[in-house]
Amino acid sequence: MRTLIRIGLLVGAGVALPCAGFAQAPGAAANATGAAPAPSAAPGAPRQGATVFDTSGAVVGTIENIENQFALLATTKSKVRLPLSSFAAGPKGPVLGMTAAQVDAAASAAAVPKPAATPPVLTPGTAVSDSSGASVGTIDSVANGLVTVVTTSKNKVRLPASGFANAPNGGVMIGMTAAQLDAAAGQAAASPATKSAGS
């Protein structure tokens, strides 16, 4: 079964391709109108039905059609849309800087949807760690989008639920250490006392 994927690919750098040259016979005359005849398309240029080769000369696939500066390339396993600038003119036909296997691998990778991140489960008693895996504390309660965490030093700090993520080893994690949470709890506790003393 072929997969139709639109991906952008470029011909590999440093690929040297021969260029055919044509010498004009001496004394060749212009046409009756005096205008030079329109040059024909290069034999190796991408066109519908052309066989595409990689830089080693192996077959990559066939161009099924060309539309809006994009070519639909069909390999034996997939179909991909590539900009015409991805191809170079070779002696046997268009040349692409990727093998058929690489094109198929890129098409497969583009076709696989990335799984959505699973939201963390925020329930009382869930262990909380920092980004390094060190213990921060546990969740005490959850209400109105705020999570109360009891730190390892028995301080309580309220944090937004959006600040939590699933921890690799279970539980949830936050971007602060236990010491930072304790410091924040100390500042929050000192603020009312400072106001009372100044009133």
C-alpha positions as CSV (number, residue, x, y, z in Angstrom):
1,M,0.0,0.0,0.0
2,R,1.5,3.3,-1.0
3,T,1.4,6.4,1.3
4,L,1.0,9.9,-0.1
5,I,3.1,12.3,1.9
6,R,4.3,15.8,1.1
7,I,7.8,16.3,2.3
8,G,10.7,18.6,1.3
9,L,13.9,17.0,0.1
10,L,17.1,18.6,-1.3
11,V,19.7,17.1,-3.6
12,G,22.8,16.3,-1.6
13,A,25.6,18.8,-1.7
14,G,28.6,18.2,-3.7
15,V,26.9,16.1,-6.4
16,A,28.7,16.6,-9.7
17,L,26.6,15.9,-12.7
18,P,27.7,16.0,-16.4
19,C,26.2,18.6,-18.6
20,A,25.7,17.9,-22.3
21,G,26.8,20.6,-24.6
22,F,25.9,21.1,-28.2
23,A,28.1,23.0,-30.7
24,Q,26.4,25.1,-33.4
25,A,27.4,24.4,-36.9
26,P,29.4,27.2,-38.6
27,G,27.2,29.4,-40.7
28,A,23.9,28.2,-39.1
29,A,21.3,30.7,-40.0
30,A,18.5,32.1,-37.7
31,N,14.9,31.3,-38.6
32,A,12.8,33.4,-40.9
33,T,11.7,35.7,-38.2
34,G,15.2,36.3,-36.9
35,A,14.4,34.7,-33.5
36,A,16.4,31.8,-32.1
37,P,14.4,28.6,-31.7
38,A,13.2,27.8,-28.2
39,P,15.5,25.4,-26.4
40,S,14.0,22.0,-25.7
41,A,13.8,20.6,-22.2
42,A,17.0,18.9,-20.9
43,P,16.9,15.2,-21.3
44,G,17.5,14.6,-17.6
45,A,15.1,17.3,-16.3
46,P,12.1,16.1,-14.2
47,R,9.0,15.4,-16.3
48,Q,6.0,13.2,-16.0
49,G,6.8,9.5,-16.5
50,A,10.5,10.1,-16.0
51,T,12.5,7.5,-13.9
52,V,14.4,9.1,-11.0
53,F,17.8,7.9,-9.9
54,D,19.9,8.4,-6.8
55,T,23.4,9.7,-7.0
56,S,24.8,6.2,-7.3
57,G,22.6,5.5,-10.3
58,A,20.1,3.2,-8.6
59,V,16.4,3.7,-9.4
60,V,14.4,5.7,-6.8
61,G,11.0,5.8,-8.5
62,T,8.9,7.4,-11.2
63,I,7.5,10.9,-11.5
64,E,3.7,10.4,-11.9
65,N,2.8,14.0,-12.5
66,I,4.0,17.6,-12.1
67,E,1.9,20.4,-10.7
68,N,2.6,23.8,-9.3
69,Q,6.4,23.3,-9.2
70,F,6.0,20.0,-7.3
71,A,6.6,16.5,-8.6
72,L,4.7,13.5,-7.4
73,L,7.4,10.8,-7.0
74,A,6.2,7.2,-6.7
75,T,8.6,4.6,-5.2
76,T,7.6,0.9,-4.9
77,K,6.3,1.6,-1.4
78,S,5.2,5.3,-1.1
79,K,4.4,8.5,-2.9
80,V,5.9,11.8,-2.0
81,R,5.5,15.4,-3.3
82,L,8.8,17.1,-3.9
83,P,9.7,20.5,-5.2
84,L,11.2,20.5,-8.6
85,S,14.3,22.1,-7.2
86,S,15.0,18.8,-5.4
87,F,16.0,17.2,-8.7
88,A,19.1,17.6,-10.7
89,A,19.5,16.6,-14.4
90,G,21.5,13.5,-14.8
91,P,22.6,11.5,-17.9
92,K,19.8,8.9,-17.6
93,G,17.1,11.1,-16.0
94,P,16.4,13.2,-13.0
95,V,18.7,12.7,-10.0
96,L,17.6,12.9,-6.3
97,G,20.0,13.1,-3.4
98,M,18.3,10.3,-1.5
99,T,17.9,6.6,-2.1
100,A,14.5,4.9,-2.5
101,A,14.9,3.5,1.1
102,Q,15.6,7.0,2.5
103,V,12.5,8.4,0.7
104,D,10.4,5.6,2.0
105,A,11.7,6.1,5.6
106,A,11.0,9.8,5.4
107,A,7.5,9.1,4.2
108,S,6.9,6.6,6.9
109,A,8.2,9.0,9.6
110,A,6.0,11.8,8.3
111,A,2.9,9.5,8.3
112,V,3.2,8.4,11.9
113,P,1.3,10.9,14.2
114,K,3.0,11.9,17.3
115,P,1.2,10.8,20.4
116,A,-0.3,13.6,22.5
117,A,1.3,14.2,25.9
118,T,-0.7,12.5,28.6
119,P,-1.8,15.1,31.2
120,P,-0.5,14.4,34.7
121,V,-2.8,12.9,37.3
122,L,-2.9,15.3,40.2
123,T,-4.4,13.6,43.2
124,P,-3.7,13.9,47.0
125,G,-0.8,11.7,48.0
126,T,0.9,11.7,44.6
127,A,4.7,12.0,44.9
128,V,6.3,15.2,43.5
129,S,9.9,15.4,42.3
130,D,12.0,18.0,40.7
131,S,13.5,17.7,37.2
132,S,16.5,15.8,38.4
133,G,14.3,13.2,40.1
134,A,14.9,14.3,43.7
135,S,11.9,14.2,46.0
136,V,10.1,17.5,46.5
137,G,7.1,16.3,48.5
138,T,3.6,15.1,47.9
139,I,0.3,16.6,46.7
140,D,-1.9,17.6,49.6
141,S,-5.0,18.9,47.8
142,V,-6.2,20.1,44.4
143,A,-8.8,22.9,44.0
144,N,-9.7,25.5,41.4
145,G,-6.6,24.9,39.2
146,L,-4.2,25.1,42.1
147,V,-2.3,22.3,43.7
148,T,-1.1,22.4,47.3
149,V,2.2,20.5,47.8
150,V,3.6,19.5,51.2
151,T,7.3,19.7,50.8
152,T,9.8,17.3,52.5
153,S,10.2,20.0,55.2
154,K,6.5,20.0,55.9
155,N,5.8,23.4,54.3
156,K,2.7,23.9,52.2
157,V,3.0,25.6,48.8
158,R,0.3,26.2,46.3
159,L,1.2,25.9,42.6
160,P,-0.7,26.2,39.4
161,A,-1.7,22.8,37.9
162,S,-0.2,23.8,34.6
163,G,3.3,23.6,36.3
164,F,3.2,19.8,36.7
165,A,4.2,17.1,34.3
166,N,4.4,13.3,34.4
167,A,7.7,12.2,36.0
168,P,9.7,9.5,34.1
169,N,9.7,7.2,37.2
170,G,6.2,7.7,38.3
171,G,4.4,10.5,40.1
172,V,4.7,14.1,38.8
173,M,7.4,16.6,38.6
174,I,7.9,20.4,38.7
175,G,10.6,22.7,37.7
176,M,11.6,23.7,41.3
177,T,13.6,21.9,44.0
178,A,12.4,21.3,47.5
179,A,14.7,24.0,48.8
180,Q,13.2,26.5,46.3
181,L,9.7,25.6,47.4
182,D,10.6,25.9,51.0
183,A,12.1,29.4,50.3
184,A,9.0,30.4,48.5
185,A,6.9,29.2,51.4
186,G,9.0,31.2,53.9
187,Q,8.6,34.3,51.9
188,A,4.9,33.9,51.7
189,A,4.7,33.3,55.4
190,A,6.8,36.4,56.2
191,S,4.8,38.8,54.1
192,P,1.7,39.0,56.4
193,A,3.9,39.4,59.4
194,T,5.8,42.3,57.8
195,K,2.6,44.0,56.9
196,S,1.3,43.7,60.5
197,A,4.5,45.0,62.0
198,G,4.4,48.1,59.8
199,S,0.7,48.9,60.4
